[in-house]
Amino acid sequence: MASEFTEKVIAVLQAVPRGTVTTYGSVAALAGNPQGARQVVRILNSSSEKQGLPWHRVVNGKGTISLSGEGAVIQRGLLE
């Protein structure tokens, strides 16, 4: 069973519209924990595929892709 914060993060992520980019920190704040950006990363890592989350629409606080290697290439392609 997912925590209340996890459920809120999933709901926030599912509401991110196409063509929009948000940050881990913004997602955390909207889900009720402004200090929870790292938790958002963990949730995305463990639940994106299972929940069909738009992981590629989430970037770091500087507005850049945090992934490296192939993950960054995939994310950049999906964003473009």
Buried (B, 14 or more C-beta within 10 A) or exposed (E): EEEEBBEBBBEBBEEBEEEEBBBBBBBBBBBEBEEBBEBBBEBBEEBBEEBEBBBBBBBBEEEEBBBEEEEEEBBEEEEE
